[in-house]
Amino acid sequence: MKIIIPLILCCLILVSCAPTPPDVAQVRKYIEDLTKKAEKEMLAGTIDTTLADYTDDAVSMPDHEPMIKGKSALKEHYHQMMKSGVKFTKVNFTTTDVQVSGLFAFEIGTFAMTMQMAGMPEISEEGKYLTVYERAHDGSWKIKVETWNTNVPPPMPKQGT
């Protein structure tokens, strides 16, 4: 009996210290709100407040481009893209799944967008993405890693006859 009571108390203390499981629906809503904000900013040609939703050491792995490491490198990349004349005329992100585990959440989704570039016809793309979020000290979720790719393969060179 002397051993059972302290054992039960220890178990109760350990159980009470376990973190509360995350509310996945609440995290999903937060993430969907971030993607809607990103859609609006891409259409407006601004990105600075969207970059506030990234960790300082974020990694971006865009389709057909080298990896980009760090928020400042991401900012430079997007500003160069905008300076080159890229303008988004349609942007739509659709979250298809969100999973949460501890300090990390991941989002799987699809996208459809249309872009204009000087001297070229509009380009429309559809594809999929994966985004990993990290919970910040203030309880917000920040983008830690992102990657995406289009559903259409790049054009292949024509075979010689």
N, C-alpha and C positions, 0 to 999 in steps of 0.2 A: 504494500500500500504506500509506503514511503517513497518508492521509486515511481509508481504510477502517477501520482499527483504532479510531481515536477515534470515528468515526461509529457503529460497532457498540457501543462502550462507552456512548455517549450514549443509544442506543436501549435498551440493557439497563437503564440507570439510569431512564429514563422509564417503561419497562414495570414495573419493580420498585416505582415510586412510585404506580402506579395503585391505587386503593382496591379492596379485595376486594369482589366483588359480594355483595350481601346474600343470605342464605339465606331465600328466600321462605317456605318451610314453617315455619321457626323464627319468622319475623315473624308469620305467620298464627296460629300457636299462641299467641303472646304476645297478639295482638289478641283472639282468641277467649276467652282467659282474662280479659281486661279486660271483655269483654261479659258473661261469666258473673258476674263480680263486680258489675257494674252491675245485672244482673237481681236478684241477691240483695238488694242495697241498696235498689232500688226497692220490692221486696216488703216490706222491713223499714221503709220510710219514712225511711231515712237516705240521705244523698248526699255527705256531707263527704269520705269517703275516696275516693269515685269522682271528685270534683272534683280530687283530687291528681293524677289522670291527665290533666289538661288543662294546656295551656300558659297562662301568665298572660294572654296576649293572645288567647285562644281566641275563636272566633266561632261562635255557634249560630244556625241559621236554622230555627226550628220552623214547622210547618205552621200556617197561619192566624194567625200572630203576627208582631210586628216582630222584627228581628234583635237579638240580644243580644251585646254585645261585652265581653270581659274576664271572667276567672274570678270576680271579686267580684260582677259583675252577674249571672252565671250562678247563683252561690250564692244571691243575694237572690231571683232568679226562682224557684228550686226551693223555697226556704223559704216564700215567699208561697204557692206552689201547695199545699204540704203544710198550711200554716196554714188554707187555704180548705177543707180537709176532703177533698182528693183522696187516695184510698188505692188502690194497685195490688194487685189480687188475683191477677193472672196477668201474667207478663212473659216473653216468649221472643224472643230475637234469634238470627237464623241468618245467619252469614257465608256469602255465596255466592261472593265473589271477593276476593282481596287481590293488589295489585300494589305493587312497591317500586321506587323510582328515587332513588338517592342518599340525601338526608336526609329524603325523604318517602315515605309509604306511603298507599295508599287502600284502604278497605274498602267493598264494596257488600254490602248484606244486606237481609233482610226482618225484619219484626217482627209479633208478635201479642200483644196485651195487653188486659186487662180492668181497668176502674177503677170505683170506687164514689165517689159524692159524696153528701153529706148530702141526704136528701129526694128523691133521684132513683134510678131503676133503674140497674143496672149497665150500663156502656157497654163494648162490645168493639170493638176496632179492629185492622185488619191494614194493613200498608203496607210501604214500602221506605225505605232510608236510604243515605246516602253519608257516610263519615267520612274526613277527611284527618288523618294522623298526622305528627308531626315528630319526628325522632330527637333526643333530648336529649343533652347532653354526657356524661352517665353511661351512654349506650347504650340507655336505655329509650325507649319510644315514647309520646308525649303527644298528646292530641287537640288539633288546631289549628283545624279547621273541621268542623262537623257540620250536616247537614240531613236532614230526613225529611218524608214526607207519607203520608197514608192512601190506601188504594185506593178509598175511598168518597167521592164528591164531597159537599160540604156541601148541606144541604137547600135546594131552590130555592123561592121563594115561589110560591104557586098563582096561576095566571093568572085574571083576572077573567072572568066569563061575559057 
